[in-house]
């Protein structure tokens, strides 16, 4: 079968290890099943793998990709939940959890093998391309906003770094959920597009805001951390689910304890949350923001665009 594989890692030139070509058909362990992939979406996780982050050399080669939508063995339209856990409790808290493409082959292939419990029905209202955007970026945003943020609709939420998959999902989901969404971006074009998506205000990074916000959604990390702390109301909450500009950032601790601010970590989401996210989109009419759709045979173009930061929304590969 055709697949996109990481065959080597290079922190300086990640695309060097990107290989497109034939791979053996996957074996199916007991309790697992095969999904025929119709669409799959690209994440920064795939670039990190090619850089050698979170992957050991003995696991290579490995098929890349966390997200997919397709057909199960009975022909049902399904979405693949990317977190592989023990099957007990909240899989995002399972110390032995992994994402597809970390221990097990991922979704950038004609077929992917996953535990049967990892399949979620795809609503007919969602296309395969839209559904393929959900399992990582959109599920991460859903959990951040609706479980972790701890604020009611009508609250003001600041999204740092408009343009990426999680941040665009936060704008769309927040708007559909009744939140007032403010965003930051270095790019004037991305600020304008965020407003078109439904953000209420858009600011340059580090800008003084008209007022402090109830919650901050943080995936940028070191570059925006100080602004996130300063922008938050007393008693407010930062939800952090990523740190693309660096994992170490100084924090003025008095601002946290004296003003009773909270910092909450979040990662991915559960299989049940993925199912509810799909229903939420079906019910509200909100849809994932897709930057471009490419055939999987042109995957290198998508990887190069993400590496350059030349995207707004999700890159989707079709088969």
PLY file of the C-alpha trace (Angstrom):
ply
format ascii 1.0
element vertex 319
property float x
property float y
property float z
element edge 318
property int vertex1
property int vertex2
end_header
0.00 0.00 0.00
1.07 3.63 -0.54
2.18 5.48 2.61
4.11 8.51 3.86
6.84 7.37 6.21
9.51 8.79 8.49
12.67 6.87 7.58
15.19 9.08 9.41
15.20 12.16 11.65
17.01 15.47 11.27
16.34 18.38 13.66
17.66 20.94 11.15
16.20 19.51 7.94
13.15 17.45 8.92
11.95 16.87 5.36
15.10 14.87 4.66
13.54 11.85 6.35
10.14 12.11 4.61
9.66 9.10 2.31
6.72 8.42 -0.01
6.20 4.95 -1.42
5.02 1.40 -0.90
4.77 -0.16 2.57
3.68 -3.66 3.63
0.02 -4.19 4.46
-0.54 -3.71 8.22
-1.06 -6.68 10.52
-4.24 -6.64 12.62
-3.83 -7.61 16.31
-6.75 -9.09 18.24
-9.24 -6.38 19.18
-8.00 -4.06 16.43
-9.50 -3.31 13.04
-8.59 -1.86 9.65
-9.82 1.52 8.41
-9.63 2.41 4.73
-8.43 6.01 4.85
-10.34 8.58 2.80
-8.72 11.70 4.25
-6.01 12.50 6.80
-4.77 15.81 8.19
-1.31 17.13 8.97
-0.19 18.25 12.43
2.94 19.83 13.88
3.39 16.48 15.61
4.37 15.02 12.23
7.12 17.60 11.79
8.34 17.02 15.36
8.62 13.32 14.59
10.80 14.09 11.55
12.94 16.29 13.80
13.42 13.34 16.17
11.26 14.64 19.03
9.24 11.97 20.86
10.48 9.13 18.69
13.39 6.74 19.15
15.45 5.58 16.19
14.55 1.93 16.76
10.92 2.72 15.84
11.84 3.88 12.34
10.61 3.56 9.71
7.10 4.45 10.87
4.07 5.70 8.97
3.31 9.31 9.90
-0.09 10.85 10.67
-2.39 11.04 13.71
-5.70 12.00 12.12
-7.97 10.19 9.67
-11.51 9.60 8.54
-12.55 6.69 6.38
-14.47 3.43 6.18
-14.39 0.60 8.70
-14.47 -3.07 7.70
-18.29 -2.96 7.42
-18.24 0.14 5.22
-19.36 2.54 7.95
-18.04 6.11 7.82
-15.81 6.66 10.86
-13.35 9.05 12.47
-10.20 7.63 14.05
-9.35 8.65 17.61
-5.58 9.10 17.66
-4.83 8.27 21.32
-3.87 4.64 21.90
-4.40 3.80 25.58
-5.27 0.86 27.79
-9.01 1.31 27.21
-9.72 2.12 30.85
-10.70 5.58 32.12
-9.48 8.83 30.57
-7.00 7.67 27.95
-5.27 11.09 27.93
-4.11 10.40 31.51
-2.89 6.87 30.77
0.89 6.91 31.50
1.41 4.35 28.74
-0.63 6.21 26.13
0.76 7.06 22.73
-0.45 8.79 19.59
-0.67 7.04 16.27
2.73 7.37 14.52
4.65 7.19 17.82
4.57 3.46 18.57
2.09 2.23 15.96
1.93 3.18 12.29
-0.08 6.30 11.60
-2.77 7.43 9.20
-0.85 8.69 6.14
-1.51 5.46 4.26
-4.21 3.73 2.28
-5.10 1.70 5.39
-4.50 2.12 9.11
-4.97 -0.40 11.92
-6.39 0.83 15.25
-8.17 -0.57 18.31
-11.88 -1.06 17.58
-12.74 1.23 20.52
-10.92 4.09 18.74
-13.56 4.47 16.05
-16.20 7.22 16.25
-19.16 7.48 13.84
-18.73 10.24 11.27
-21.86 12.39 10.92
-23.11 12.45 7.34
-23.11 16.25 7.49
-19.30 16.29 7.70
-17.16 15.53 4.67
-14.24 13.12 5.05
-11.88 16.10 4.68
-13.62 18.00 7.49
-13.82 14.95 9.74
-10.11 14.24 9.28
-9.31 17.58 10.94
-10.93 16.64 14.25
-8.89 14.01 16.14
-5.88 16.15 17.16
-6.14 19.93 16.69
-9.91 20.29 16.91
-10.26 17.80 19.75
-7.47 19.60 21.63
-9.32 22.91 21.19
-12.66 21.39 22.23
-11.23 20.04 25.50
-9.34 23.29 26.23
-12.38 25.47 25.75
-15.29 23.39 27.00
-13.69 21.31 29.77
-10.56 23.07 30.99
-11.23 26.81 30.63
-13.88 26.89 33.38
-15.68 29.93 31.97
-19.27 30.36 30.84
-20.47 31.45 27.38
-20.29 35.23 27.11
-16.85 35.27 28.74
-13.87 36.81 26.96
-11.23 34.31 25.83
-7.84 35.27 24.38
-6.37 32.89 21.80
-2.63 33.33 21.31
-1.24 32.86 17.81
-4.06 32.84 15.27
-3.46 30.70 12.20
-2.58 27.22 13.37
-4.93 24.26 13.54
-5.71 24.53 17.28
-6.07 28.32 17.27
-8.42 28.40 14.29
-10.45 25.63 15.93
-10.66 27.70 19.12
-11.98 30.69 17.16
-14.68 28.67 15.38
-15.69 26.61 18.42
-15.63 29.64 20.70
-17.82 31.63 18.36
-20.27 28.74 18.02
-20.26 28.28 21.81
-21.11 31.90 22.58
-17.74 33.17 23.82
-16.20 36.55 22.98
-12.98 35.58 21.22
-9.91 37.81 21.02
-6.79 36.67 19.12
-3.18 37.68 18.57
-0.97 37.19 15.53
2.22 38.68 14.08
0.59 38.55 10.64
-1.80 41.32 9.61
-3.31 38.91 7.08
-3.93 36.23 9.72
-5.48 38.78 12.06
-7.87 39.79 9.29
-8.74 36.18 8.51
-9.34 35.48 12.20
-11.89 38.29 12.25
-13.57 36.81 9.18
-13.80 33.47 11.03
-15.65 35.07 13.91
-13.05 36.50 16.29
-14.30 39.71 17.89
-10.95 41.50 18.14
-7.44 40.84 16.80
-4.21 42.26 18.22
-0.49 42.20 17.59
1.46 39.92 19.96
2.06 41.55 23.32
-0.39 44.38 22.67
-2.09 46.09 25.58
-5.67 44.84 25.59
-8.74 47.00 26.25
-9.43 44.91 29.35
-8.19 41.75 30.97
-9.70 38.47 29.84
-11.44 35.63 31.66
-9.29 32.88 30.10
-6.28 32.50 27.80
-5.81 29.61 25.37
-2.07 29.10 25.03
-0.24 26.91 22.50
2.63 29.23 21.53
4.67 28.98 24.73
7.72 31.06 25.58
7.10 33.86 23.08
3.63 34.75 24.44
3.72 33.46 28.01
4.37 36.79 29.74
1.55 38.41 27.76
-0.79 35.55 28.67
-0.11 36.01 32.39
-0.50 39.80 32.19
-3.66 39.67 30.08
-5.54 37.49 32.56
-8.07 38.80 35.08
-7.58 38.05 38.78
-9.02 34.59 39.28
-8.73 33.80 35.58
-7.28 30.71 33.97
-4.64 29.93 31.35
-5.10 26.63 29.53
-1.89 25.48 27.90
-1.77 22.64 25.39
1.44 23.34 23.50
4.61 25.41 23.33
5.74 25.74 19.72
8.18 28.59 20.53
9.79 26.97 23.56
8.95 25.03 26.70
10.76 27.20 29.28
9.33 30.61 30.18
9.82 32.72 33.33
6.73 33.28 35.44
6.29 36.08 37.98
4.88 33.89 40.74
3.33 36.77 42.69
1.06 37.43 39.72
-0.17 33.86 40.04
-0.72 33.47 43.77
-1.60 37.04 44.77
-4.09 37.46 41.91
-5.24 33.83 42.25
-4.68 32.96 38.62
-4.71 29.34 37.49
-2.52 27.52 34.98
-4.07 24.32 33.66
-2.48 21.80 31.34
-4.46 20.03 28.64
-3.57 17.43 26.05
-5.69 15.93 23.28
-9.11 14.63 24.38
-10.99 11.42 25.02
-12.76 9.21 22.53
-16.10 10.32 23.98
-15.14 13.98 23.59
-14.28 13.32 19.94
-17.75 11.87 19.44
-19.34 14.93 21.12
-17.20 17.29 19.05
-18.51 15.67 15.87
-22.09 16.11 17.11
-21.36 19.72 18.13
-20.26 20.54 14.59
-23.27 18.74 13.15
-25.66 20.66 15.40
-24.13 24.13 15.11
-23.05 24.11 11.47
-19.52 25.09 12.48
-16.86 23.49 10.29
-13.08 23.02 10.38
-10.96 25.60 8.62
-9.05 23.89 5.81
-6.05 25.69 4.35
-5.61 23.29 1.42
-6.42 19.76 0.26
-3.71 17.71 -1.46
-3.51 14.12 -2.65
-1.33 12.05 -0.34
1.12 11.62 -3.24
1.89 15.37 -2.85
2.34 15.22 0.92
5.78 16.85 0.75
4.12 20.10 -0.41
1.96 20.14 2.70
4.88 19.41 5.02
6.92 22.20 3.39
4.07 24.70 3.83
3.71 23.84 7.52
7.48 24.07 8.01
7.44 27.59 6.51
4.39 28.63 8.55
2.55 29.41 5.34
-0.85 28.10 6.45
-4.14 29.18 7.99
-6.10 26.19 9.25
-5.56 22.53 8.46
-3.73 20.80 5.61
-5.65 17.72 4.50
-4.42 14.80 2.40
-6.88 12.67 0.41
-6.63 9.16 -0.93
0 1
1 2
2 3
3 4
4 5
5 6
6 7
7 8
8 9
9 10
10 11
11 12
12 13
13 14
14 15
15 16
16 17
17 18
18 19
19 20
20 21
21 22
22 23
23 24
24 25
25 26
26 27
27 28
28 29
29 30
30 31
31 32
32 33
33 34
34 35
35 36
36 37
37 38
38 39
39 40
40 41
41 42
42 43
43 44
44 45
45 46
46 47
47 48
48 49
49 50
50 51
51 52
52 53
53 54
54 55
55 56
56 57
57 58
58 59
59 60
60 61
61 62
62 63
63 64
64 65
65 66
66 67
67 68
68 69
69 70
70 71
71 72
72 73
73 74
74 75
75 76
76 77
77 78
78 79
79 80
80 81
81 82
82 83
83 84
84 85
85 86
86 87
87 88
88 89
89 90
90 91
91 92
92 93
93 94
94 95
95 96
96 97
97 98
98 99
99 100
100 101
101 102
102 103
103 104
104 105
105 106
106 107
107 108
108 109
109 110
110 111
111 112
112 113
113 114
114 115
115 116
116 117
117 118
118 119
119 120
120 121
121 122
122 123
123 124
124 125
125 126
126 127
127 128
128 129
129 130
130 131
131 132
132 133
133 134
134 135
135 136
136 137
137 138
138 139
139 140
140 141
141 142
142 143
143 144
144 145
145 146
146 147
147 148
148 149
149 150
150 151
151 152
152 153
153 154
154 155
155 156
156 157
157 158
158 159
159 160
160 161
161 162
162 163
163 164
164 165
165 166
166 167
167 168
168 169
169 170
170 171
171 172
172 173
173 174
174 175
175 176
176 177
177 178
178 179
179 180
180 181
181 182
182 183
183 184
184 185
185 186
186 187
187 188
188 189
189 190
190 191
191 192
192 193
193 194
194 195
195 196
196 197
197 198
198 199
199 200
200 201
201 202
202 203
203 204
204 205
205 206
206 207
207 208
208 209
209 210
210 211
211 212
212 213
213 214
214 215
215 216
216 217
217 218
218 219
219 220
220 221
221 222
222 223
223 224
224 225
225 226
226 227
227 228
228 229
229 230
230 231
231 232
232 233
233 234
234 235
235 236
236 237
237 238
238 239
239 240
240 241
241 242
242 243
243 244
244 245
245 246
246 247
247 248
248 249
249 250
250 251
251 252
252 253
253 254
254 255
255 256
256 257
257 258
258 259
259 260
260 261
261 262
262 263
263 264
264 265
265 266
266 267
267 268
268 269
269 270
270 271
271 272
272 273
273 274
274 275
275 276
276 277
277 278
278 279
279 280
280 281
281 282
282 283
283 284
284 285
285 286
286 287
287 288
288 289
289 290
290 291
291 292
292 293
293 294
294 295
295 296
296 297
297 298
298 299
299 300
300 301
301 302
302 303
303 304
304 305
305 306
306 307
307 308
308 309
309 310
310 311
311 312
312 313
313 314
314 315
315 316
316 317
317 318
